[in-house]
Amino acid sequence: MVSNRQVLAMLDELIELATLDEGSPQSFKVRAYERARRSVENQATEVADLGLKEIQGIGGIGKSIASTIVEFSSTGRVSKLEALRTKYPPAIRELTRIPGLGPKTVKMIRRELGVESLDDLLVALEQQQLRGLPGLGPTSEAKIARAVERLGLTGKDRRTPLVSALPVAEAFSRDLKTLEGVHAVELCGSARRFRESVADVDLVVAADSTVWPEVMKAVSSHPLVHQTLLSGTTKTSVLTQGGLGVDVRVVAPHQIGAAILYFTGSKAHNVRLRQLAMAQDRLLNEYGLFPQDGDDPVASETEEEIYAALGMAWLPPEIREDAGEIEAALEHRVPRLVSAADLLGDLHFHTDRSGDGRSSPLEMVQAAIHAGLEYVAITDHGEDLAINGLSREQMESHRRHIARLGERYPEIELLFGCELNIGADGTLDYDLAFRMGFDWCVASIHSYYDLTPRQQTRRILRAIADPTVSAIGHLTGRMLGRRPGIELELDPVLEELAGRGVALEVNGALDRLDASAEVIRRAAAMGVNLVVSTDSHHVSELKRMSYGAANARRGWATPEAVLNTLPRQEFLARLRARREGIG
């Protein structure tokens, strides 16, 4: 059965490739795919289970795209998508994610310079060939070179952003779980440790030995697979249509704990565990923890059993980086790290009143209640953000609408908020008196990414000093794999946040995960309040809370360090106390 999530992934790829083919994200074809995607996203039923006419009856989906969905649901493939994949292989698609290289520019350098890959681009940049093309020059060429460097694309081992890797992992996991004889499918590797990017996707399957060949066959024949690189008895490695490697290993059910521990890593963490085992005259591998001279495992079924047998507390996968966690586990002083269940409010929450929002205030409030939240700050964009921002008059109308919703839904506290835009010099939307009317303001950078580190630091510090700012949102403004964040002087920013009681956001959007885990750990150590937020623009994005929590755990954040773990009344009291203190 084809799920809506698989249909959305198919439409996402069509949007990406059609944008490249048409040369513009505003083309009729691209916008038609985007409308269809929004329609599928809003459906409670599985669209692929419907007939052609029923799919056409869904608003936003025309006959052509309905036929595409039917083809996908019946065959697992889409002919027009396969044609576009051939025309634009992964190496070309990778180029479009580099700032300064939009679809039109990529097509031009491919046509004029024969650039077919990142390696070709690096040669063209080194030989200063781009500056001679229409619309480009020495400045554009330098910016593209700098973007390639800051995105980390020049290294030998290129990585895929987690936001692109997780849907692939979920698709394989979901389909493998349907096979008879499969007991579990577990995500491992960098993705389980919630690193921002992965070299490949690692999956461990626990299954009866009689069905191992079927598991291997299902992996190689999966609709997402472009090429099988290795096919063995217990391991299969494939390359997806998007160029991402997927490694699947199958083990007996009683070995699953050892396997997921081993393949989760990190490499440095595993080395330390094996050294501990050796010091105890034991051997630790992907099949279990064994006596040095025995064949029967001491522990293998669960990670907890293996850690306990080594004399350690179990460690959350997000912190397995040999960064102090081994010592903490041996001394049984691993702190309880924050989880999504601890989070009682969302303090960065958009509606369709923002130009980029896609769900109404009513829908967003109902989704928040359904998610069990006790409070949300509705933070639609301020007036200075082009296209997406609200004027003063619109914001006042919005305030009244939120108040009415609050009366209708007393079970949740609705805070009238705003996402303020931090200008190049640190100035914010509206005047001070108007900003004081908001209950909660998150201030964020949306432009001027090329300023010097000192200039970026000054603008952030000025925003933090503003008495209306409650939190700094997505600190660096990065978009993983597509736009490097700003460079700033971190310690002065963290000191100012701690000193003024302004929170630092842990943004749960997978393409942001901003602040980074390293910044989160430093911030918590310096006494900065954290807030884990979804930055939702649609009801489907509230799931980002679990992603934000995972990133916060990677930064060793405890519930006590996160402001929105406070119950409703305690949070509101803290908010009032701060407002009175600065008022």
C-alpha positions in Angstrom: 0.0 0.0 0.0 1.3 3.5 -0.9 0.9 5.9 1.9 0.3 9.7 1.8 3.9 10.2 3.0 5.2 8.3 0.0 3.0 10.3 -2.3 4.3 13.5 -0.7 7.9 12.3 -1.1 7.2 11.6 -4.8 5.7 15.1 -5.3 8.6 16.7 -3.5 11.0 15.1 -6.0 8.8 16.2 -8.9 8.8 19.7 -7.5 12.6 19.7 -7.2 13.1 18.3 -10.7 10.4 20.3 -12.4 11.9 23.5 -10.9 15.2 22.6 -12.4 13.6 21.7 -15.8 11.5 24.8 -16.0 14.2 27.1 -14.6 11.9 28.7 -12.1 10.0 27.8 -8.9 7.2 30.0 -10.2 6.4 28.1 -13.3 2.9 26.8 -13.8 3.9 23.2 -13.6 5.9 23.6 -10.4 3.1 25.5 -8.7 0.6 22.9 -9.8 2.7 20.2 -8.1 3.0 22.4 -5.0 -0.8 22.8 -4.9 -1.3 19.1 -5.2 1.2 18.5 -2.4 -0.6 20.8 -0.1 -3.9 19.0 -0.9 -2.4 15.6 -0.2 -0.9 16.9 3.0 -4.3 17.9 4.3 -6.0 14.6 3.5 -6.8 12.3 6.4 -7.4 9.3 4.1 -4.8 7.6 1.9 -5.0 9.3 -1.4 -3.4 6.4 -3.3 -6.4 4.2 -2.3 -8.8 6.4 -4.3 -9.7 6.1 -7.9 -8.8 8.6 -10.6 -12.0 10.6 -10.4 -12.0 10.6 -6.6 -8.5 12.0 -6.6 -9.5 14.7 -9.2 -12.3 15.6 -6.8 -9.8 16.8 -4.2 -9.3 20.5 -4.6 -5.9 21.4 -6.0 -5.3 18.2 -7.9 -5.9 18.2 -11.6 -6.3 15.2 -14.0 -2.6 15.0 -15.0 -1.4 14.9 -11.4 -4.2 12.6 -10.4 -3.1 10.2 -13.1 0.5 10.5 -11.8 -0.7 9.4 -8.3 -2.6 6.5 -9.7 0.4 5.4 -11.7 2.6 5.6 -8.6 0.1 3.7 -6.4 -0.3 0.9 -9.0 3.3 0.4 -10.2 5.5 2.1 -7.5 7.0 4.3 -10.3 6.2 7.4 -12.3 7.4 7.6 -15.9 7.7 11.4 -16.0 9.7 11.3 -12.8 12.1 8.6 -14.2 12.6 10.7 -17.3 13.5 13.8 -15.2 15.8 11.7 -13.0 17.7 10.6 -16.2 17.9 14.2 -17.4 19.0 15.6 -14.1 21.2 13.0 -12.2 22.0 13.5 -8.5 25.2 15.3 -9.2 23.4 18.0 -11.1 20.7 18.3 -8.4 23.4 18.7 -5.8 24.5 21.9 -7.5 21.1 23.6 -7.1 21.4 23.4 -3.3 24.4 25.8 -3.4 23.5 29.4 -2.6 23.9 31.5 -5.8 23.2 28.6 -8.1 19.5 28.6 -8.9 17.9 26.4 -11.5 18.6 28.8 -14.4 22.3 29.3 -13.4 22.8 25.5 -13.1 21.4 25.0 -16.6 23.5 27.8 -18.0 26.8 26.5 -16.5 26.0 23.0 -17.6 25.3 24.2 -21.1 28.1 26.8 -21.4 30.9 25.2 -19.3 29.9 21.5 -19.3 29.6 21.5 -15.5 28.0 18.1 -14.6 29.0 17.8 -11.0 30.5 19.5 -8.0 34.0 18.5 -9.0 33.4 20.2 -12.4 32.2 23.3 -10.6 35.3 23.4 -8.4 37.4 23.3 -11.5 35.4 26.1 -13.1 35.7 28.2 -10.0 39.4 27.6 -9.8 39.8 28.7 -13.4 37.5 31.7 -12.9 35.2 30.6 -15.7 31.9 31.6 -14.1 32.6 35.3 -14.2 32.4 35.5 -17.9 28.8 34.2 -18.1 25.7 36.5 -18.4 24.5 37.6 -15.0 27.6 36.5 -13.2 30.8 38.3 -12.3 33.8 38.1 -9.9 31.6 38.9 -6.9 29.1 36.2 -7.7 31.9 33.8 -8.4 33.5 34.5 -5.1 30.2 34.1 -3.2 29.5 30.7 -4.8 33.0 29.5 -4.0 32.5 30.7 -0.4 29.2 29.0 -0.1 30.7 25.7 -1.4 33.4 26.0 1.3 31.0 26.8 4.1 28.6 24.1 3.3 31.4 21.6 3.6 31.0 20.3 0.1 34.7 20.2 -0.8 35.6 17.2 1.5 36.1 13.7 0.2 33.1 12.3 2.2 30.1 14.3 1.2 27.1 14.1 3.5 23.3 14.3 3.1 21.3 16.6 5.3 19.2 14.8 7.9 16.1 16.4 6.5 16.6 14.6 3.2 17.8 11.3 4.8 15.0 10.7 7.3 12.2 10.4 4.8 14.2 7.8 2.9 14.9 5.8 6.1 11.2 6.0 7.0 10.1 4.7 3.6 12.4 1.7 3.7 11.6 1.0 7.4 7.8 1.1 6.8 8.0 -1.2 3.8 10.3 -3.7 5.4 8.1 -4.0 8.5 5.3 -5.3 6.3 7.3 -8.5 5.4 6.2 -11.6 7.2 8.9 -12.9 9.6 10.4 -9.4 10.2 10.3 -8.6 14.0 11.8 -5.1 14.0 13.4 -2.5 11.7 15.7 -0.1 13.5 17.3 3.1 12.3 21.0 3.3 13.2 24.1 5.3 12.3 24.3 9.1 12.2 20.6 9.5 11.7 19.8 7.8 15.0 22.4 9.9 16.7 20.5 12.8 15.1 23.5 14.4 13.4 22.7 17.2 11.1 23.9 15.2 8.1 24.6 11.6 7.3 27.0 9.7 5.0 24.3 7.1 4.4 21.3 5.5 6.0 21.9 2.5 8.2 19.0 0.1 9.0 19.1 -3.1 11.1 16.4 -5.7 10.5 15.6 -8.4 13.0 14.1 -11.3 11.2 13.7 -15.1 11.1 16.6 -16.6 9.1 14.1 -18.1 6.6 13.1 -14.7 5.3 16.5 -13.1 5.1 16.6 -13.5 1.3 13.2 -11.8 1.0 14.5 -8.9 3.0 17.5 -8.5 0.8 15.3 -8.7 -2.3 12.8 -6.2 -1.0 15.6 -3.7 -0.4 17.1 -4.0 -3.9 13.7 -3.8 -5.6 12.4 -0.8 -3.5 10.9 2.0 -5.7 13.5 4.5 -4.3 16.5 2.4 -5.4 18.5 3.5 -8.4 21.3 1.0 -8.2 22.3 -2.0 -6.0 25.9 -1.7 -4.9 26.2 -4.9 -2.9 23.9 -7.8 -2.3 24.8 -10.5 0.2 23.3 -12.9 2.6 23.1 -10.5 5.6 23.8 -7.1 4.0 22.6 -5.1 1.1 23.8 -1.7 0.0 21.9 0.4 -2.5 21.9 3.9 -3.9 18.7 5.8 -4.1 17.4 7.9 -7.0 18.6 11.0 -5.1 22.1 9.6 -4.7 21.9 8.6 -1.0 23.4 5.3 0.1 21.3 2.9 2.2 22.9 0.0 4.1 20.6 -2.7 5.4 21.8 -5.5 7.7 19.7 -8.4 8.9 20.3 -10.3 12.2 18.5 -12.9 14.3 16.0 -11.4 16.7 18.1 -12.2 19.8 21.0 -10.2 18.3 19.1 -7.0 17.7 20.4 -5.1 20.7 24.0 -5.7 19.9 23.5 -4.9 16.3 21.8 -1.5 16.8 24.4 -0.6 19.4 27.2 -1.4 17.0 25.7 0.2 13.9 24.5 3.3 15.8 28.1 4.3 16.6 29.8 6.7 16.8 33.0 5.0 15.8 34.8 6.7 18.7 32.1 5.6 21.2 32.3 2.0 19.9 36.0 1.9 20.3 35.7 3.0 23.9 33.1 0.3 24.6 35.2 -2.4 23.0 38.2 -1.3 25.2 36.0 -1.6 28.3 34.9 -5.1 27.2 38.5 -6.1 26.6 39.5 -4.9 30.1 36.9 -7.3 31.4 38.2 -10.2 29.3 35.2 -9.9 27.0 34.6 -9.4 23.3 32.0 -6.9 22.0 30.8 -7.0 18.4 27.7 -6.6 16.4 26.4 -10.0 17.6 26.7 -9.5 21.3 29.0 -9.2 24.4 30.9 -12.5 24.7 33.3 -14.0 27.2 36.8 -14.0 25.7 36.8 -17.8 25.4 33.1 -18.5 25.0 30.4 -18.7 22.3 27.4 -17.8 24.4 26.7 -14.1 24.7 26.6 -12.4 28.1 24.2 -9.9 26.6 22.8 -9.3 23.1 19.1 -8.8 23.0 18.9 -5.1 24.2 21.3 -2.2 24.4 20.4 -1.7 28.1 21.6 -5.3 28.9 24.9 -4.7 27.2 25.6 -1.4 28.9 24.6 -2.8 32.2 26.9 -5.8 31.7 29.7 -3.4 31.1 28.9 -1.6 34.4 27.3 1.4 32.7 24.1 3.3 32.6 22.3 3.2 29.2 23.2 6.2 27.1 20.8 8.1 24.8 22.0 7.6 21.2 22.2 11.4 20.6 25.2 11.8 22.9 27.3 8.8 21.8 30.2 10.8 20.5 32.9 10.0 23.1 32.4 13.5 24.5 32.3 12.6 28.1 29.3 10.3 28.0 31.4 7.1 28.7 32.8 8.5 31.9 29.3 9.8 33.0 27.8 6.4 32.3 30.5 4.5 34.3 29.9 6.8 37.2 26.1 6.6 36.8 25.8 10.4 36.6 24.2 10.7 33.1 21.6 13.4 33.5 18.0 12.9 32.4 17.8 14.6 29.0 14.8 16.5 27.7 12.2 14.6 25.7 9.2 15.7 23.6 7.0 14.5 26.4 8.5 17.1 28.7 7.5 20.0 26.4 4.3 21.6 27.4 4.2 24.6 25.1 5.3 25.8 21.7 6.7 29.4 21.5 7.2 29.8 17.8 4.0 29.1 16.0 2.7 30.5 12.7 -0.7 30.6 11.0 -1.8 31.5 7.5 -2.0 35.1 8.6 1.8 35.0 7.8 2.4 35.0 4.1 4.2 31.7 4.4 1.7 30.0 6.7 -0.6 27.3 5.4 -3.1 26.5 8.2 -5.6 28.8 9.8 -5.4 30.0 13.4 -8.3 27.8 14.3 -6.6 24.7 12.7 -3.3 25.5 14.4 -5.0 25.9 17.8 -6.9 22.7 17.4 -3.7 20.9 16.4 -1.9 22.2 19.5 -4.7 21.0 21.7 -4.7 17.6 20.0 -0.9 17.5 20.7 -1.5 18.0 24.4 0.1 21.4 24.6 -0.9 23.7 27.5 0.2 27.0 25.8 1.4 28.4 22.5 2.7 31.7 21.3 1.2 32.5 17.9 4.1 34.4 16.3 3.2 35.5 12.8 5.8 37.6 11.0 6.3 41.3 11.7 5.9 44.0 9.0 9.5 44.2 8.0 9.7 40.8 6.4 8.8 41.3 2.8 5.6 39.5 1.5 5.1 37.4 4.7 4.8 40.2 7.3 1.7 41.7 8.9 1.0 45.5 9.0 0.0 47.1 12.3 -3.6 47.1 11.3 -3.5 43.4 10.3 -1.7 42.5 13.5 -4.3 44.3 15.6 -7.1 42.3 13.8 -5.0 39.2 14.4 -4.8 40.0 18.1 -8.6 40.2 18.4 -9.0 36.9 16.5 -6.6 35.2 18.9 -8.4 36.6 21.9 -11.7 35.1 20.6 -10.1 31.8 20.0 -8.7 31.9 23.6 -12.3 32.4 24.9 -13.5 29.5 22.8 -10.6 27.2 23.9 -9.8 27.9 27.5 -8.0 24.6 27.9 -5.0 26.2 26.1 -3.2 29.5 26.8 -2.9 31.5 23.5 -0.2 34.1 23.7 -0.3 37.0 21.2 3.1 37.0 19.8 5.3 37.9 16.8 8.4 36.8 15.0 10.3 40.0 14.7 12.8 40.4 11.9 16.3 41.5 13.0 17.5 44.2 10.6 21.1 44.6 9.4 21.8 47.0 12.3 19.7 45.0 14.9 16.6 47.1 14.6 13.2 45.4 14.9 9.7 45.7 13.4 7.3 48.3 14.6 8.0 50.9 17.3 8.8 50.0 20.9 5.3 50.9 22.2 3.7 48.7 19.6 6.1 45.8 20.3 5.3 46.1 24.1 1.7 45.0 23.2 2.9 41.4 22.4 3.0 38.7 25.0 6.0 36.9 23.5 8.4 38.0 20.8 10.9 35.8 19.0 13.5 37.8 17.1 15.1 36.1 14.1 17.5 36.8 11.2 16.1 36.4 7.7 18.5 38.4 5.6 22.0 40.0 5.4 23.8 36.7 5.8 27.1 38.1 4.4 28.0 40.6 7.1 31.2 40.2 9.0 31.2 38.2 12.2 31.5 41.4 14.2 28.6 43.0 12.4 26.5 39.9 12.9 27.3 39.9 16.6 26.4 43.5 17.1 23.0 43.1 15.4 22.2 40.1 17.6 23.3 41.8 20.7 21.1 44.8 19.9 18.1 42.6 19.4 18.8 40.8 22.7 18.9 44.1 24.5 15.5 45.1 23.3 13.0 44.8 26.3 10.3 43.2 24.1 12.4 40.3 22.9 11.7 37.0 24.7 13.8 34.7 22.6 16.2 34.6 19.7 15.0 32.3 17.0 17.1 30.0 14.7 20.3 31.8 15.8 22.4 31.5 12.6 19.6 31.4 10.1 21.1 28.4 8.4 19.3 26.0 6.1 21.1 22.7 6.2 22.6 21.7 2.9 21.4 24.9 1.2 22.5 27.9 3.1 25.3 28.3 5.7 24.4 30.3 8.8 25.8 33.6 9.8 29.2 33.7 11.4 29.2 35.4 14.8 31.1 35.7 18.1 29.3 33.1 20.2 30.4 33.8 23.8 29.3 37.5 23.9 25.9 36.5 22.5 25.4 33.7 25.1 26.6 36.0 27.9 24.1 38.6 26.9 21.3 36.0 26.6 22.0 34.7 30.1 22.4 38.2 31.6 19.1 39.5 30.2 17.0 36.4 30.6 16.4 36.1 26.9 15.9 32.5 25.7 17.8 30.7 22.9 15.6 28.8 20.6 16.2 25.2 19.6 14.3 25.2 16.3 12.9 21.8 15.5 12.6 22.2 11.7 14.8 19.5 10.2 16.3 21.8 7.7 17.4 24.2 10.5 18.1 22.4 13.8 19.3 25.8 14.9 20.9 26.3 17.4 23.4 23.5 16.8 24.1 20.8 19.4 27.5 22.4 20.2 25.9 25.8 20.8 23.1 24.2 22.9 25.6 22.6 25.2 27.6 25.8 25.7 24.5 27.8 26.2 23.1 25.5 28.9 26.5 25.5 30.7 26.4 29.3 30.8 22.9 29.4 32.3 21.0 30.4 29.1 17.3 29.5 29.1 16.4 27.3 26.1 13.1 26.9 24.3 12.4 24.0 22.0 10.0 25.3 19.3 8.5 23.8 16.1 8.4 27.0 14.0 5.3 25.4 12.5 3.6 26.9 9.5 1.2 24.0 9.0 -0.6 21.5 11.3 1.6 18.7 10.0 4.7 20.4 11.4 3.9 20.0 15.1 5.9 16.7 14.8 9.0 18.9 14.8 8.8 19.1 18.5 10.3 15.6 18.7 13.1 16.7 16.3 13.8 19.7 18.5 13.9 17.6 21.6 16.3 15.2 19.9 18.6 18.1 18.9 18.4 19.4 22.5 19.4 16.0 23.8 22.3 16.0 21.5 23.4 19.2 23.3 22.9 17.5 26.7 19.9 19.7 27.6 17.9 18.7 30.6 14.3 19.5 31.2 15.4 22.1 33.8 17.3 24.0 31.1 14.3 24.3 28.8 11.7 27.0 29.6 8.8 25.4 27.9 8.9 22.3 30.1 7.2 24.5 32.8 3.5 23.9 33.4 1.1 26.6 32.2 0.7 28.7 35.3 4.4 28.5 36.2 5.4 29.5 32.7 3.0 32.5 32.8 4.2 33.6 36.2 7.8 33.5 34.9 6.7 35.5 31.8 4.9 38.1 34.0 7.9 38.4 36.4 10.3 39.1 33.5 7.9 41.6 31.9 7.6 43.4 35.3 11.3 43.3 35.8 12.0 45.1 32.5 8.9 47.3 32.5 
